[in-house]
Amino acid sequence: GKICPAGSTTLSINLSGTTYQWQVDTGTGFTNIVDNSNYNGSATPSLQLINIPSSWYGYQYRCLVDGTGCKAFTLKFINTWTGASDTSWENAANWSCGELPDANTDVIINAGTVIVNSNPNVRSLTLGDNVIFTVNPNFIFTINH
């Protein structure tokens, strides 16, 4: 799934069975999920992820249906530039998620002018062909991936 940091989404499978168990792999192998403040539906065909922190970028989710694993879903956090308010990177109103991208967010800027007056740290940056992207002097723009 591609969601905003601190967003929510639902992962669903279309496999019939009698038992369902959602699992997560945080980098050390798949483990069973139980319902809690971040998960609902861990024993159903649809798992709801709630208020997911961006630090969970890359976590993989799969469902065991009658003990057999399905294809894994991989979480990615994406924030797209809208430029709805002005040209300022630092204005949350210019971003599809309504907040500034962080170090675990893939950033997409398809069009427009973006002026950076801070020291952002993002996971990745994709710029469209006609984007004007300026990092003003004395600021550093860091891309982690």
C-alpha positions as CSV (number, residue, x, y, z in Angstrom):
1,G,0.0,0.0,0.0
2,K,1.0,3.6,-0.6
3,I,-0.2,5.9,2.2
4,C,0.6,9.1,3.9
5,P,2.7,9.0,7.1
6,A,0.4,8.5,10.1
7,G,-2.3,7.4,7.6
8,S,-4.6,4.4,7.6
9,T,-5.4,1.8,5.0
10,T,-6.9,-1.6,4.6
11,L,-5.2,-4.6,3.1
12,S,-7.6,-7.3,1.7
13,I,-7.2,-10.6,0.1
14,N,-9.7,-12.4,-2.2
15,L,-9.0,-16.0,-1.0
16,S,-11.7,-18.1,0.6
17,G,-10.9,-20.1,3.6
18,T,-11.9,-21.0,7.1
19,T,-9.0,-19.4,9.0
20,Y,-7.1,-16.2,8.4
21,Q,-4.0,-14.9,10.2
22,W,-2.3,-11.7,9.1
23,Q,1.5,-11.5,9.6
24,V,4.1,-8.7,9.5
25,D,7.8,-8.8,8.5
26,T,9.7,-5.9,10.0
27,G,13.0,-7.2,8.6
28,T,13.4,-10.3,10.8
29,G,10.8,-12.7,9.3
30,F,7.0,-12.9,9.4
31,T,5.3,-12.9,12.8
32,N,1.6,-13.1,13.7
33,I,-0.3,-9.8,14.2
34,V,-2.9,-9.4,17.0
35,D,-5.5,-6.6,17.0
36,N,-4.2,-3.5,18.9
37,S,-4.2,0.3,18.4
38,N,-2.5,-0.1,15.0
39,Y,-4.2,-3.2,13.7
40,N,-7.8,-4.4,13.4
41,G,-9.0,-7.6,11.7
42,S,-5.9,-9.7,12.2
43,A,-8.0,-12.9,11.8
44,T,-10.1,-11.8,8.9
45,P,-9.7,-11.4,5.1
46,S,-9.1,-7.6,5.6
47,L,-6.5,-6.1,7.9
48,Q,-7.0,-2.4,8.8
49,L,-3.7,-0.5,9.5
50,I,-4.4,2.5,11.7
51,N,-2.3,5.6,12.2
52,I,0.8,3.9,10.9
53,P,4.1,5.6,11.7
54,S,6.4,6.4,8.8
55,S,9.2,4.4,10.4
56,W,7.3,1.3,9.3
57,Y,8.3,2.0,5.6
58,G,9.0,-1.3,3.9
59,Y,7.2,-3.5,6.4
60,Q,5.6,-6.4,4.6
61,Y,2.2,-7.9,5.3
62,R,0.8,-11.2,4.3
63,C,-2.2,-13.3,5.3
64,L,-2.2,-17.0,6.0
65,V,-5.4,-18.6,4.6
66,D,-5.9,-22.0,6.1
67,G,-2.1,-22.0,6.8
68,T,-1.0,-21.0,3.3
69,G,0.7,-17.6,2.8
70,C,-0.6,-15.1,0.2
71,K,1.5,-12.6,-1.7
72,A,3.0,-9.9,0.6
73,F,2.0,-6.3,0.6
74,T,4.8,-3.7,1.1
75,L,4.1,-0.4,2.8
76,K,5.4,2.8,1.2
77,F,4.8,6.3,2.4
78,I,4.4,8.8,-0.4
79,N,3.8,12.6,-0.2
80,T,3.1,14.4,-3.5
81,W,3.6,18.1,-4.1
82,T,0.4,19.9,-5.0
83,G,1.7,23.5,-4.8
84,A,-1.9,24.4,-3.8
85,S,-0.9,27.3,-1.6
86,D,2.5,28.7,-2.8
87,T,6.0,27.6,-3.8
88,S,7.3,27.0,-0.2
89,W,8.5,23.4,0.6
90,E,7.8,24.2,4.3
91,N,4.1,24.9,3.8
92,A,2.1,21.8,4.7
93,A,-0.8,23.0,2.5
94,N,1.4,22.3,-0.5
95,W,1.5,18.6,0.2
96,S,-1.0,15.8,-0.6
97,C,-0.7,14.4,2.9
98,G,-1.2,17.8,4.6
99,E,2.1,17.6,6.3
100,L,5.8,17.9,5.4
101,P,7.6,14.8,4.1
102,D,10.0,13.1,6.5
103,A,13.0,10.8,6.3
104,N,10.8,7.8,5.6
105,T,8.7,9.4,2.9
106,D,9.1,9.1,-0.9
107,V,8.5,12.5,-2.4
108,I,7.0,13.1,-5.8
109,I,6.9,16.5,-7.5
110,N,5.4,16.2,-10.9
111,A,5.1,19.9,-11.8
112,G,5.5,23.4,-10.5
113,T,8.1,25.5,-8.6
114,V,9.4,24.4,-5.2
115,I,11.7,26.6,-3.0
116,V,13.4,25.0,0.0
117,N,14.3,27.2,3.0
118,S,15.0,24.5,5.5
119,N,17.0,21.3,5.9
120,P,14.6,18.5,4.7
121,N,15.5,14.8,5.0
122,V,13.4,12.5,2.7
123,R,13.7,8.9,1.7
124,S,13.6,9.5,-2.1
125,L,12.8,12.4,-4.5
126,T,11.2,12.1,-8.0
127,L,11.0,15.3,-10.1
128,G,8.9,15.8,-13.2
129,D,10.5,17.1,-16.4
130,N,9.5,20.8,-16.0
131,V,9.9,21.2,-12.2
132,I,11.8,24.1,-10.9
133,F,13.4,22.9,-7.7
134,T,15.6,25.4,-5.7
135,V,17.4,24.8,-2.4
136,N,18.4,28.2,-1.1
137,P,21.9,28.9,0.1
138,N,22.8,27.8,3.7
139,F,20.3,24.9,3.5
140,I,21.0,21.2,2.9
141,F,18.5,18.8,1.2
142,T,19.2,15.2,2.2
143,I,17.9,12.1,0.2
144,N,18.4,8.9,2.2
145,H,17.9,6.3,-0.6
